[in-house]
């Protein structure tokens, strides 16, 4: 998506992580490096999804508090900057729970039951009792998380696109039910006049081009025009967005998935790096422990002796080379392994050096934050305050739309 042509809504990104304690290289390469890049380009909201952790680990929540602070320290150490992104904890923004409740009133049960991960996770976590509403409804809680901040972009992998699509459907349904003001057209025309004669005429022409001819260029031009208007209130702008598309007032904008590349970070055994496989390298692991783990990781089983040739494609170490090594080193590995001119320990050394070099600055920053727990808590408190301000704005609009503002 062209950064210059996106609306203010689509300049906002929201993403969260369940608190699982200290993070590992899989988290760093799969999520955190992407967050660090995004924070420089977008208005980012990154949150600790502690309520989501309860959907599958409700029986022992005692581990969650320490896991939260461990995870936040790793975020900060990895380069996520609280000066550029809002960092907050989901459960500290009670509006998320209220919004989830209100959205549950209009969301058909079938929509939740058909989310692909619902049955997949039940199958994978057979040992847990997941016959709960919390587990069934967690995609709707995700929708509340996203829609609360009117995020236009949600970084997800292919397997999470269905969750964003559910969020879009929920927003569409909400707008359809509650965006129908009795005097909507009259209010829209009144709002249009606030743009000034020239801009109002331009908006009307774009609207006609889109509604009569389906011209998407006209739609985009009109949306950009609305975003540039300084004289419009938030409600007026939302009405004109809806009037443009021939619908009612758009209270909850529909987000788009921002597809992220799947992490190529393997575990020590060649499988995906995951705590459940016990094959991880933690970001704050001691260097000597990391070196020992990499030095003793399994290799091609055909290389029983030093003189036996091997095949890098069959070796977990090669997957690390694909992440960390340049073309010259990879060529050296390919030739040396297949000809048995290098041993497995030699092959591992460039990986060991690269991993330690990557983690050194992260670990140094982590030590600084570990020594300043009050600073970490202050960063999160400030992020929660900023997030809650926006959450309250959204909930005021939602309550008004649902006739729940009794003041």
C-alpha positions as CSV (number, residue, x, y, z in Angstrom):
1,X,0.0,0.0,0.0
2,X,1.4,3.4,-1.0
3,X,2.2,5.2,2.2
4,X,1.5,8.6,0.6
5,X,-2.0,7.7,-0.5
6,X,-3.4,6.0,2.7
7,X,-5.9,7.7,4.9
8,X,-5.4,8.6,8.5
9,X,-7.2,5.4,9.6
10,X,-4.9,3.3,7.4
11,X,-1.9,5.0,8.9
12,X,-2.8,3.3,12.2
13,X,-1.6,-0.2,13.0
14,X,-2.6,-2.4,15.9
15,X,-0.9,-5.6,17.0
16,X,-0.7,-7.7,20.2
17,X,1.0,-10.6,21.7
18,X,-0.1,-13.0,24.5
19,X,2.2,-12.8,27.5
20,X,4.2,-16.0,27.4
21,X,7.2,-14.8,29.4
22,X,10.6,-14.2,28.0
23,X,10.7,-14.2,24.2
24,X,12.9,-16.1,21.8
25,X,14.5,-15.7,18.4
26,X,11.3,-17.0,16.7
27,X,9.4,-14.0,18.3
28,X,12.1,-11.6,17.3
29,X,12.3,-12.6,13.6
30,X,8.5,-13.3,13.3
31,X,7.1,-10.3,15.1
32,X,9.4,-7.8,16.8
33,X,11.6,-6.9,13.8
34,X,8.4,-6.1,11.9
35,X,7.1,-4.0,14.8
36,X,10.3,-2.0,14.9
37,X,10.0,-1.2,11.1
38,X,6.3,-0.4,11.4
39,X,6.7,2.1,14.2
40,X,8.7,4.4,12.0
41,X,6.0,4.5,9.3
42,X,2.7,4.2,11.1
43,X,0.8,5.3,14.2
44,X,1.3,2.0,16.1
45,X,-0.6,0.5,19.0
46,X,1.2,-2.6,20.4
47,X,-0.5,-4.3,23.4
48,X,-0.1,-7.2,25.8
49,X,-3.1,-9.5,25.2
50,X,-3.4,-10.8,28.7
51,X,-7.1,-11.5,28.5
52,X,-6.5,-13.5,25.4
53,X,-4.0,-15.6,27.5
54,X,-7.0,-16.6,29.7
55,X,-8.8,-18.2,26.7
56,X,-6.5,-21.2,26.8
57,X,-4.7,-20.8,30.2
58,X,-7.6,-19.8,32.5
59,X,-6.8,-22.5,35.1
60,X,-3.5,-21.0,36.1
61,X,-3.3,-17.2,35.6
62,X,-0.7,-16.7,38.3
63,X,2.1,-16.9,35.7
64,X,0.6,-14.0,33.7
65,X,1.9,-10.9,35.7
66,X,5.6,-11.9,35.6
67,X,5.2,-13.0,32.0
68,X,3.9,-9.6,31.1
69,X,6.9,-7.7,32.4
70,X,9.3,-10.2,31.0
71,X,7.7,-9.8,27.6
72,X,7.6,-6.0,27.7
73,X,11.3,-5.8,28.6
74,X,12.1,-8.0,25.5
75,X,10.0,-5.7,23.4
76,X,11.9,-2.6,24.5
77,X,15.2,-4.4,24.3
78,X,14.5,-5.5,20.7
79,X,14.0,-1.8,19.7
80,X,10.2,-1.2,20.1
81,X,10.2,2.4,21.1
82,X,7.6,3.8,23.5
83,X,8.3,7.2,22.0
84,X,7.1,6.1,18.6
85,X,4.4,3.5,19.5
86,X,1.8,3.2,22.2
87,X,2.5,0.2,24.4
88,X,-0.2,-0.9,26.7
89,X,-1.8,-3.9,28.6
90,X,-5.3,-5.0,27.3
91,X,-6.8,-5.6,30.8
92,X,-5.9,-2.1,31.9
93,X,-8.3,-0.7,29.4
94,X,-11.7,-1.9,30.7
95,X,-13.4,-0.5,27.6
96,X,-12.2,-3.6,25.7
97,X,-14.5,-5.8,27.8
98,X,-17.5,-3.4,27.4
99,X,-16.9,-3.2,23.6
100,X,-16.6,-7.0,23.4
101,X,-19.9,-7.4,25.3
102,X,-21.7,-4.9,23.0
103,X,-20.4,-6.5,19.8
104,X,-21.4,-9.9,21.1
105,X,-25.0,-8.7,21.1
106,X,-25.0,-8.4,17.3
107,X,-22.6,-11.1,16.2
108,X,-24.2,-14.3,14.9
109,X,-23.0,-17.4,16.6
110,X,-22.2,-19.1,13.3
111,X,-19.6,-16.4,12.5
112,X,-17.5,-17.5,15.5
113,X,-18.0,-21.2,14.9
114,X,-16.7,-21.0,11.4
115,X,-13.4,-19.2,12.3
116,X,-10.8,-21.8,11.1
117,X,-8.6,-21.6,14.2
118,X,-11.6,-22.5,16.5
119,X,-11.7,-26.2,15.6
120,X,-7.9,-26.3,14.8
121,X,-7.0,-25.2,18.3
122,X,-9.5,-27.5,19.9
123,X,-7.9,-30.4,18.1
124,X,-4.3,-29.3,19.0
125,X,-5.2,-28.6,22.7
126,X,-7.3,-31.7,23.4
127,X,-5.9,-31.9,26.9
128,X,-7.5,-28.6,27.8
129,X,-11.2,-28.0,28.4
130,X,-11.9,-25.4,25.7
131,X,-15.7,-25.7,25.7
132,X,-16.0,-22.2,27.0
133,X,-17.5,-19.0,25.6
134,X,-14.2,-17.2,26.2
135,X,-12.5,-19.6,23.7
136,X,-15.3,-19.4,21.2
137,X,-15.5,-15.6,21.5
138,X,-11.8,-14.7,21.5
139,X,-11.9,-13.7,17.8
140,X,-14.7,-11.2,18.7
141,X,-12.5,-9.9,21.5
142,X,-9.8,-9.5,18.9
143,X,-12.3,-7.6,16.7
144,X,-13.0,-5.3,19.7
145,X,-9.2,-4.8,20.2
146,X,-8.9,-3.7,16.5
147,X,-12.0,-1.6,16.1
148,X,-11.5,0.2,19.5
149,X,-8.6,2.1,18.0
150,X,-10.0,2.3,14.5
151,X,-6.9,0.6,13.2
152,X,-6.8,0.4,9.4
153,X,-4.0,-2.2,9.2
154,X,-3.4,-5.3,11.2
155,X,-0.2,-7.2,10.7
156,X,-1.0,-10.9,10.4
157,X,0.3,-14.0,8.8
158,X,-1.8,-16.0,6.3
159,X,-3.4,-18.1,9.1
160,X,-4.8,-15.0,10.8
161,X,-6.5,-13.3,7.8
162,X,-9.8,-14.9,8.7
163,X,-9.8,-13.1,12.0
164,X,-9.4,-9.7,10.3
165,X,-12.2,-10.7,7.9
166,X,-14.4,-11.4,10.8
167,X,-13.6,-8.0,12.2
168,X,-14.5,-6.4,8.9
169,X,-17.9,-8.3,8.9
170,X,-18.6,-7.2,12.5
171,X,-17.8,-3.6,11.7
172,X,-20.0,-3.7,8.6
173,X,-22.9,-5.2,10.5
174,X,-22.5,-2.6,13.3
175,X,-22.5,0.3,10.8
176,X,-25.5,-1.2,9.0
177,X,-27.5,-1.5,12.2
178,X,-26.5,1.6,14.0
179,X,-25.3,4.0,11.3
180,X,-28.8,4.8,10.1
181,X,-29.6,8.2,11.4
182,X,-33.1,9.4,10.6
183,X,-31.9,12.6,9.0
184,X,-28.7,11.1,7.7
185,X,-28.8,12.7,4.2
186,X,-29.7,16.1,5.6
187,X,-26.8,15.9,8.1
188,X,-24.5,14.8,5.3
189,X,-25.4,17.7,3.0
190,X,-24.9,20.1,5.9
191,X,-21.5,18.6,6.6
192,X,-20.6,18.8,3.0
193,X,-21.2,22.6,3.1
194,X,-18.6,23.0,5.8
195,X,-16.0,21.9,3.3
196,X,-16.5,25.1,1.3
197,X,-18.1,25.5,-2.1
198,X,-15.1,24.3,-4.2
199,X,-14.4,21.2,-2.1
200,X,-18.1,20.3,-1.7
201,X,-18.5,20.5,-5.5
202,X,-15.5,18.2,-6.0
203,X,-16.7,15.8,-3.3
204,X,-20.1,15.6,-5.0
205,X,-18.5,14.9,-8.4
206,X,-16.3,12.1,-7.0
207,X,-19.3,10.7,-5.1
208,X,-21.4,10.6,-8.4
209,X,-18.5,9.0,-10.3
210,X,-18.2,6.2,-7.7
211,X,-21.9,5.6,-7.1
212,X,-23.0,5.8,-10.8
213,X,-20.0,4.2,-12.5
214,X,-18.2,2.3,-9.7
215,X,-15.0,4.4,-10.3
216,X,-12.6,3.4,-7.6
217,X,-10.3,6.2,-8.5
218,X,-13.1,8.7,-7.6
219,X,-13.7,6.8,-4.3
220,X,-10.0,7.1,-3.3
221,X,-9.9,10.8,-4.4
222,X,-13.0,11.6,-2.3
223,X,-11.6,9.8,0.7
224,X,-8.3,11.7,0.4
225,X,-10.3,14.9,0.1
226,X,-12.2,14.2,3.3
227,X,-9.0,13.3,5.2
228,X,-7.6,16.7,4.2
229,X,-10.5,18.7,5.6
230,X,-9.7,20.7,8.8
231,X,-13.3,22.1,9.3
232,X,-15.0,18.7,9.8
233,X,-15.8,17.1,13.1
234,X,-15.2,13.4,13.6
235,X,-18.9,12.7,13.2
236,X,-19.2,14.8,10.1
237,X,-16.3,13.1,8.5
238,X,-17.7,9.6,9.3
239,X,-21.1,10.7,7.8
240,X,-19.5,11.8,4.6
241,X,-17.5,8.6,4.3
242,X,-20.8,6.7,4.6
243,X,-22.6,9.1,2.3
244,X,-19.9,8.7,-0.3
245,X,-20.3,4.9,-0.3
246,X,-24.1,5.0,-0.2
247,X,-24.3,3.6,3.3
248,X,-25.1,5.1,6.6
249,X,-22.6,6.8,8.9
250,X,-19.4,4.8,9.2
251,X,-18.9,4.5,13.0
252,X,-16.4,1.6,12.9
253,X,-14.0,1.7,9.8
254,X,-13.2,-1.7,8.4
255,X,-9.5,-2.7,8.8
256,X,-7.3,-4.4,6.3
257,X,-4.8,-7.2,6.9
258,X,-1.2,-6.2,6.5
259,X,0.3,-9.5,5.4
260,X,3.7,-10.2,7.1
261,X,6.2,-12.7,5.8
262,X,6.2,-16.0,7.7
263,X,9.2,-16.3,10.0
264,X,11.9,-18.5,8.7
265,X,13.4,-18.9,12.2
266,X,13.8,-22.6,12.9
267,X,14.2,-24.2,16.2
268,X,17.3,-26.1,17.3
269,X,15.8,-29.4,16.0
270,X,14.7,-28.0,12.6
271,X,11.0,-27.6,13.6
272,X,9.4,-24.2,14.1
273,X,10.9,-22.5,17.1
274,X,8.4,-22.9,19.9
275,X,8.5,-23.3,23.7
276,X,6.2,-26.3,23.4
277,X,8.9,-28.1,21.4
278,X,11.7,-27.1,23.8
279,X,13.8,-26.0,20.9
280,X,14.2,-22.2,21.5
281,X,17.0,-19.7,22.0
282,X,15.7,-17.0,24.4
283,X,16.7,-13.4,23.6
284,X,18.2,-13.0,27.1
285,X,19.9,-16.4,27.3
286,X,23.5,-16.3,28.5
287,X,26.0,-16.3,25.6
288,X,27.7,-19.5,26.8
289,X,24.3,-21.3,27.0
290,X,23.5,-20.2,23.5
291,X,26.9,-21.3,22.2
292,X,26.5,-24.7,23.8
293,X,22.9,-25.1,22.4
294,X,24.0,-24.3,18.9
295,X,27.2,-26.3,19.1
296,X,25.3,-29.5,20.2
297,X,22.3,-29.1,17.9
298,X,21.6,-32.1,15.6
299,X,23.0,-32.3,12.1
300,X,22.6,-34.4,9.0
301,X,22.3,-38.0,10.4
302,X,24.2,-39.3,7.4
303,X,27.4,-37.6,8.7
304,X,28.3,-40.2,11.3
305,X,32.0,-39.6,10.9
306,X,34.0,-36.4,10.0
307,X,34.9,-37.9,6.6
308,X,31.3,-38.7,5.6
309,X,29.8,-36.2,3.1
310,X,26.4,-34.7,4.0
311,X,23.5,-32.8,2.6
312,X,22.7,-29.3,4.0
313,X,19.1,-29.7,3.0
314,X,18.8,-32.5,5.6
315,X,20.5,-30.5,8.4
316,X,18.8,-28.1,10.9
317,X,22.0,-26.0,10.9
318,X,21.5,-25.1,7.3
319,X,18.2,-23.4,8.2
320,X,20.1,-21.2,10.5
321,X,22.6,-20.3,7.7
322,X,19.6,-19.3,5.6
323,X,18.6,-16.8,8.2
324,X,22.1,-15.5,9.3
325,X,24.7,-16.2,6.6
326,X,25.6,-14.3,3.4
327,X,25.9,-16.0,0.0
328,X,29.6,-16.6,0.4
329,X,29.3,-18.4,3.7
330,X,26.3,-20.4,2.4
331,X,28.3,-21.5,-0.7
332,X,31.2,-22.5,1.6
333,X,28.8,-24.6,3.7
334,X,27.2,-26.3,0.6
335,X,30.6,-27.2,-0.9
336,X,32.3,-28.1,2.4
337,X,29.4,-30.3,3.7
338,X,28.9,-32.2,0.5
339,X,32.6,-32.9,0.0
340,X,33.2,-33.5,3.8
341,X,36.0,-30.9,3.6
342,X,34.5,-29.2,6.7
343,X,33.2,-30.7,9.9
344,X,29.9,-29.9,11.6
345,X,31.5,-27.9,14.3
346,X,33.2,-25.7,11.7
347,X,29.9,-25.3,9.9
348,X,28.2,-24.2,13.1
349,X,30.7,-21.5,14.0
350,X,29.5,-18.7,11.7
351,X,26.0,-19.3,13.0
352,X,27.1,-19.1,16.6
353,X,29.0,-15.9,15.9
354,X,26.0,-14.3,14.0
355,X,23.5,-15.2,16.7
356,X,25.7,-13.9,19.5
357,X,26.4,-10.7,17.5
358,X,22.7,-10.1,16.9
359,X,21.7,-10.7,20.5
360,X,24.5,-8.7,22.1
361,X,22.9,-5.2,21.8
362,X,19.4,-6.6,22.7
363,X,20.8,-8.2,25.9
364,X,22.7,-5.0,26.8
365,X,19.4,-3.0,26.5
366,X,17.5,-5.7,28.4
367,X,19.9,-5.4,31.3
368,X,19.3,-1.7,31.5
369,X,15.6,-2.2,31.7
370,X,15.9,-5.1,34.1
371,X,17.7,-2.7,36.5
372,X,14.9,-0.1,36.1
373,X,11.6,-1.9,36.7
374,X,9.9,1.4,37.6
375,X,10.8,2.9,34.2
376,X,9.3,-0.1,32.5
377,X,6.1,0.3,34.5
378,X,6.0,4.0,33.8
379,X,6.3,3.4,30.1
380,X,3.4,1.0,30.2
381,X,1.3,3.3,32.4
382,X,1.8,6.2,29.9
383,X,0.9,3.9,27.0
384,X,-2.2,2.7,28.8
385,X,-3.3,6.3,29.5
386,X,-2.9,7.2,25.8
387,X,-4.7,4.1,24.7
388,X,-7.5,4.6,27.1
389,X,-8.1,8.2,25.9
390,X,-8.8,6.8,22.5
391,X,-10.8,3.8,23.8
392,X,-13.1,6.2,25.7
393,X,-13.6,8.3,22.5
394,X,-14.6,5.2,20.6
395,X,-16.9,4.0,23.3
396,X,-18.6,7.3,23.6
397,X,-19.5,7.0,19.9
398,X,-20.5,3.4,20.2
399,X,-22.8,4.1,23.2
400,X,-24.4,7.0,21.5
401,X,-25.0,4.9,18.3
402,X,-26.6,2.2,20.5
403,X,-28.6,4.7,22.5
404,X,-26.7,3.9,25.7
405,X,-25.5,7.4,26.5
406,X,-27.9,8.3,29.3
407,X,-26.4,11.6,30.3
